Amino acid sequence: AHRVLPFFAPEASLSRSVSSAAMHSPEEAKAFLVAVQSAELSEVRRKLATNPSLLHARSTSKGYTAMHYAAMAGATPLVDLLHEQGLSVTVESPAGVTPLQAALEYKRLPTARHIQGLRDAAKGRQGAPPAR
C-alpha cells in the first residue's frame, strides 16, 4: 500500500514514506548542521542516507534548518541537494528568517539568486493551470 503525504507537509520528501524517517538525537542534528555549514556535500549525503529525518533538523539557537546553513555558506550544490530531498527554500525560522534572507545577510549573492530561482519556479508550478 502507498502512503499519501498530507498536502500541508511540503518539506516532506516524496521519495520516502512518513514512517521510514527515524528520529535523530540533538548530537546527530548538530553534526549534520555543522556538515552543511561547512559545505561538506559528501558528508551531508552520507548523513541523510543514514538518517533521513536529519533533513528536518533545526539549530537550537535560532531554529535554522539545513537550508539556512547552506544559504549562509553559499553552498549552491547543497541548496540543490536539500531541495531535491524535499526541504523547501522558503522554510522559515521561528523568527521568520528565510534561507534567501540568510544568503543575502551573508552576501552570498550567487546562492541568493539561485534560491530566488527555485522559489519562483515553485510559485510558478503552484499557480500553473492543470496540464492537459
N, C-alpha and C positions, 0 to 999 in steps of 0.2 A: 504494500500500500504506500502511496505517496503522501508525504506530509505537505500541507499547504501552509506557507508562512503567512502570518497576518499582514494585511496591507499597511499597517501602521509601523512596520519594522523595516524601513528602507535600509538600515545598516546591517541587517542580517544577510549573510551570504546565501544566495540561492543554490549554491553548489553543495551545501551541507544541510542535513535536517537539523531542526532545532535541538533535538535530543542528543545529537552526537557531540555537542560542544561541552567539554568538561570545564569545570570551574578552575580558576587559576588563583594561586596564592599571591599575596601582596609582593613577595620577593620575586616571583616569576614576572609579574606585571612590571615591576621596576626594571628588571633586567631587560625585558622586551623594549620598554620605552627608551632605555639608555641605548640599546642597539639601534633603534630608529633614529634617535637624536644624533648618533654617531654615523649615520648613513651606512650602516653595515648591511647591505642588501642580502647577502647570502645568509647571514646570521638571522635576520628578520624572517626570511623564508623558512629557515630550519625551525625556528621557534613557533611560527604559525602552523607548520606541518605537524609539529609535535603536540601543540595545544591551540586549536583554532579559536578558543574563547579569548585568547590574548588580543584578538582584533578589537575587542571592546574594552580593553584596559584603559583606565584613566589615572592620571597622576593624582597623588593625594594632596598636593599643594593647590593647584588651580583647576583640577578636573580636566586637564588637557588630554586629548586622545593621541594615538599614534599619528593621525593625520596632522594634528597641530605640530607635533615634533618634526615630522617630515618636512612640513612647510617652513618651519623655523630654520631647519638645517639646509634648506634649498635643495633638498633631495628629490628632484622630479621623478626619477625612476621608482623611488619608494612611494611617492604620491600615487603613481600609476598602479603599483602592486597592491597597495591598500584599497584603492578604488576598485580594482578588479576583484578583490576579495569581498567587496560589498560595503566598505566603510565610506560613508558619504563625505564629499568635500565641503558640505555645508553644515556638518555637525558642529554644535556649539558647546562651549564650556559652560559651567553653571553661571558664569558672569556674562555670557552671551558672546564670547570671543569665537570667531570662526577661524579656520585654517588660513583663509585668504587674509584676514586681518593680521594673523601671526606672521605670515610671509612678508607682508608689507612693513610691519613693525621692524623686522629683522633685515629689511632691504633686500629680500630675495626676489627680485623683480621677475626674472625668467620663470621661477616657480609660481609666483603670484599670477602671472599671465596664463600659465598652464592650468592652474586651479580655476581661474575665471572661465577658460575654455571648457573644462569639464563641467563646471556648474551651469554654464549657458547651454551646453549640449543636453544636459539632463532636463533643464527647464523646457527646451525645445521639444524633447520627447514627451514630456507631460502634457504640453499644450497641442501636440500634433493631432490631426484628425485620425481616426482609425484607418489602418491600411486596408486596401481593397484587394 
